[in-house]
Amino acid sequence: MIHHIVMFKFKEEIDANTRNCTFNDFKSAIENLPRQLPFIKKIKVGYNCNPSEKWDICLYSEFLTLEDVNAYSIHPLHQQAATIIRPYICDRACTDYEG
């Protein structure tokens, strides 16, 4: 199993209402993907509740293989979901690990 974790940081100038709306739209779009992309075994998006930490949003997902992660990353449905958040973030971190 491959665990794919992505964290996002909002730009400082993004107001709270825009952050909340963007998060909710992104979460909905991403969490609906497994219905259309069966190689996604699990996917969840959460908003950081600890203001002392750097990252605002965390995406956690599971795939059987790294090839499935790569297929997900370039898939048009994933790319469409990513357009929801892309204009509002200043930083992103990602890791994939097997376990």
NUKOLPA-607767 format. One line per 2 residues: number of its first residue (from 1); for each residue z, x, y of N, C-alpha, C. Coordinates in Angstrom, 2 decimals, decimal comma. Last residue first. Example, Ala and Ser with C-alpha at 12.3 -4.5 7.8 and 13.67 -1.06 7.14 Angstrom:
<nodes>
2 = 7,08 12,85 -2,25 7,14 13,67 -1,06 7,87 12,90 0,03; 7,80 13,19 -5,69 7,80 12,30 -4,50 7,80 13,20 -3,30;
</nodes>
This chain:
<nodes>
99 = 3,04 3,75 1,09 4,37 3,55 0,49 4,53 2,20 -0,13; 1,53 5,59 3,63 1,44 5,03 2,30 2,83 4,86 1,73;
97 = 0,91 4,83 7,06 1,58 5,59 6,00 1,50 4,83 4,69; -0,27 5,25 10,25 -0,56 4,64 8,96 0,17 5,48 7,92;
95 = 0,34 4,57 13,69 0,56 5,39 12,50 0,20 4,57 11,27; -0,18 4,71 17,20 -0,51 4,13 15,90 -0,11 5,12 14,81;
93 = 0,22 3,62 20,56 0,51 4,59 19,51 0,26 3,92 18,17; -0,81 3,33 23,92 -0,86 2,80 22,56 -0,52 3,94 21,61;
91 = -0,72 2,33 27,37 -0,46 3,30 26,30 -0,44 2,58 24,96; -1,25 0,34 29,09 -1,46 1,70 29,59 -1,30 2,74 28,49;
89 = -2,71 -2,95 28,99 -1,89 -1,88 28,43 -2,26 -0,52 29,02; -4,42 -4,92 29,85 -3,04 -4,94 30,35 -2,17 -3,79 29,86;
87 = -6,90 -4,97 28,63 -6,84 -4,74 30,08 -5,42 -4,56 30,63; -6,17 -5,45 25,78 -6,68 -4,17 26,27 -6,57 -3,98 27,79;
85 = -5,55 -8,00 24,90 -4,48 -7,14 25,39 -4,98 -5,89 26,11; -7,97 -9,21 24,21 -6,92 -10,00 24,87 -5,92 -9,08 25,56;
83 = -9,45 -7,48 22,72 -9,84 -7,67 24,11 -8,80 -8,47 24,89; -8,44 -7,75 20,15 -7,99 -6,61 20,95 -8,36 -6,76 22,43;
81 = -9,88 -9,91 19,19 -8,44 -10,07 19,45 -7,93 -8,95 20,35; -12,38 -8,63 18,90 -12,23 -9,76 19,81 -10,77 -9,99 20,17;
79 = -11,77 -6,77 16,91 -12,19 -6,30 18,23 -12,04 -7,40 19,28; -11,30 -8,52 14,80 -10,22 -7,69 15,31 -10,54 -7,20 16,71;
77 = -13,89 -9,55 14,54 -12,77 -10,46 14,81 -11,55 -9,70 15,34; -15,46 -7,22 13,93 -15,64 -7,96 15,20 -14,50 -8,92 15,53;
75 = -13,79 -4,37 12,60 -14,29 -5,73 12,39 -14,39 -6,48 13,71; -12,63 -1,93 12,80 -13,96 -2,09 13,40 -14,51 -3,51 13,27;
73 = -10,15 -2,26 11,54 -10,19 -1,71 12,90 -11,55 -1,91 13,57; -10,79 -3,19 8,95 -10,10 -4,06 9,91 -10,30 -3,56 11,34;
71 = -11,81 -0,85 7,87 -12,67 -2,03 7,97 -12,09 -3,03 8,97; -9,50 0,75 7,94 -10,68 1,13 8,72 -11,63 -0,05 8,90;
69 = -7,91 -0,63 6,12 -7,45 -0,45 7,50 -8,64 -0,14 8,40; -9,48 -0,29 3,83 -9,28 -1,63 4,36 -8,78 -1,59 5,80;
67 = -9,21 2,47 3,50 -10,54 1,93 3,77 -10,45 0,51 4,33; -6,59 2,62 2,77 -6,94 3,10 4,10 -8,35 2,62 4,49;
65 = -5,62 -0,37 0,94 -6,20 0,98 1,05 -6,43 1,35 2,51; -4,19 -2,75 1,24 -4,16 -2,05 -0,04 -4,62 -0,61 0,08;
63 = -2,09 -3,18 4,12 -3,40 -3,19 3,49 -3,29 -2,45 2,16; -0,06 -4,66 6,61 -0,16 -4,02 5,30 -1,56 -4,25 4,73;
61 = 1,35 -4,21 9,94 0,46 -4,82 8,95 0,41 -4,00 7,67; 2,75 -4,82 13,04 2,99 -4,27 11,70 2,06 -4,98 10,74;
59 = 2,88 -4,09 16,39 2,08 -4,77 15,37 2,35 -4,05 14,05; 4,93 -4,47 19,17 4,72 -3,77 17,91 3,91 -4,66 16,98;
57 = 5,28 -3,97 22,68 4,78 -4,78 21,56 4,61 -3,90 20,34; 6,47 -2,05 24,34 6,67 -3,48 24,59 6,31 -4,34 23,38;
55 = 8,22 1,09 24,18 7,13 0,22 23,76 7,47 -1,25 23,96; 10,63 2,43 24,99 9,35 2,59 25,71 8,36 1,47 25,42;
53 = 13,90 0,88 25,34 12,86 1,55 24,57 11,52 1,51 25,31; 15,60 -0,68 26,75 15,78 0,77 26,90 14,74 1,57 26,10;
51 = 15,19 -3,35 26,08 14,55 -2,82 27,29 14,71 -1,32 27,49; 14,53 -4,72 23,16 15,40 -3,66 23,65 14,76 -2,99 24,88;
49 = 12,73 -6,40 22,06 13,86 -7,04 22,73 14,84 -6,01 23,31; 9,26 -6,35 21,89 10,47 -5,53 21,89 11,58 -6,22 22,68;
47 = 7,60 -8,77 20,03 7,89 -8,28 21,37 9,22 -7,55 21,35; 5,36 -8,45 17,21 6,64 -8,76 17,83 6,77 -8,13 19,21;
45 = 3,25 -9,55 14,67 3,30 -8,97 16,01 4,61 -9,40 16,64; 2,11 -8,94 11,36 3,09 -9,55 12,27 3,03 -8,81 13,59;
43 = 0,51 -9,30 8,27 0,41 -8,85 9,65 1,38 -9,65 10,51; -0,71 -8,47 5,05 0,40 -8,97 5,86 0,18 -8,46 7,28;
41 = -3,22 -7,89 4,03 -2,21 -8,46 3,13 -1,02 -9,05 3,87; -6,47 -8,10 4,74 -5,18 -7,95 5,43 -4,14 -8,64 4,56;
39 = -8,60 -8,92 3,27 -8,09 -7,58 2,96 -6,84 -7,25 3,77; -9,46 -11,39 4,26 -8,49 -11,37 3,15 -7,98 -9,99 2,77;
37 = -9,89 -12,60 7,14 -10,08 -11,26 6,60 -9,09 -11,04 5,47; -9,13 -15,15 7,79 -10,55 -14,84 7,82 -10,88 -13,47 7,22;
35 = -6,43 -15,16 7,53 -7,16 -16,32 7,01 -8,65 -16,04 6,92; -5,63 -12,86 8,92 -5,66 -12,84 7,45 -6,37 -14,05 6,82;
33 = -5,77 -13,64 11,76 -6,82 -12,86 11,11 -6,79 -12,88 9,58; -3,64 -14,79 12,99 -4,59 -15,69 12,34 -5,67 -14,94 11,57;
31 = -2,33 -12,73 14,26 -1,68 -13,31 13,08 -2,55 -14,35 12,37; -4,10 -12,25 16,43 -3,91 -11,25 15,36 -3,34 -11,89 14,10;
29 = -3,85 -14,63 17,98 -5,15 -14,15 17,50 -5,01 -13,20 16,32; -1,05 -14,72 18,47 -1,75 -15,81 17,78 -3,07 -15,34 17,19;
27 = -0,68 -12,29 19,87 0,04 -12,57 18,63 -0,68 -13,64 17,82; -2,29 -12,76 22,16 -2,58 -11,66 21,25 -1,95 -11,91 19,88;
25 = -0,93 -14,94 23,34 -2,34 -15,07 22,95 -2,73 -14,00 21,93; 1,61 -13,76 23,76 1,47 -14,96 22,92 0,03 -15,15 22,45;
23 = 0,97 -11,58 25,51 1,61 -11,37 24,21 1,37 -12,55 23,29; -0,08 -13,00 27,70 -0,92 -12,05 26,97 -0,34 -11,80 25,57;
21 = 2,19 -14,45 28,50 0,97 -15,14 28,10 0,06 -14,24 27,26; 3,97 -12,29 29,10 4,31 -13,31 28,09 3,06 -14,03 27,59;
19 = 2,55 -10,89 31,11 2,98 -10,22 29,87 3,22 -11,24 28,77; 2,36 -12,87 33,06 1,14 -12,35 32,44 1,47 -11,64 31,14;
17 = 5,11 -13,11 33,67 4,35 -14,26 33,19 3,07 -13,81 32,48; 5,79 -10,51 34,60 6,41 -11,06 33,39 5,62 -12,23 32,82;
15 = 2,95 -8,49 35,72 4,13 -9,35 35,92 4,57 -10,01 34,61; 2,03 -5,17 35,62 1,79 -6,47 35,01 3,06 -7,32 35,10;
13 = 2,57 -2,63 36,52 2,28 -3,64 37,52 2,03 -5,05 36,94; 2,87 -1,02 34,24 4,04 -1,39 35,03 3,77 -2,54 35,98;
11 = 1,12 -2,04 31,33 1,09 -1,37 32,62 2,26 -1,89 33,45; 2,80 -2,16 28,16 2,16 -2,81 29,29 2,14 -1,89 30,51;
9 = 2,20 -0,46 25,21 3,00 -0,44 26,44 2,20 -1,12 27,54; 2,31 -0,93 21,68 1,61 -1,04 22,96 2,62 -1,04 24,10;
7 = 1,85 0,31 18,38 2,75 -0,07 19,48 1,98 0,00 20,79; 1,17 -0,32 15,01 0,62 -0,02 16,33 1,60 -0,52 17,38;
5 = 0,99 0,55 11,65 1,88 0,17 12,75 1,26 0,62 14,06; 0,35 -0,12 8,41 -0,36 0,19 9,66 0,50 -0,35 10,80;
3 = 0,77 0,96 5,23 1,48 0,29 6,32 0,86 0,80 7,62; -0,83 0,54 2,21 -0,87 1,24 3,49 -0,19 0,38 4,54;
1 = 0,00 0,85 -1,18 0,00 0,00 0,00 0,00 0,89 1,24;
</nodes>
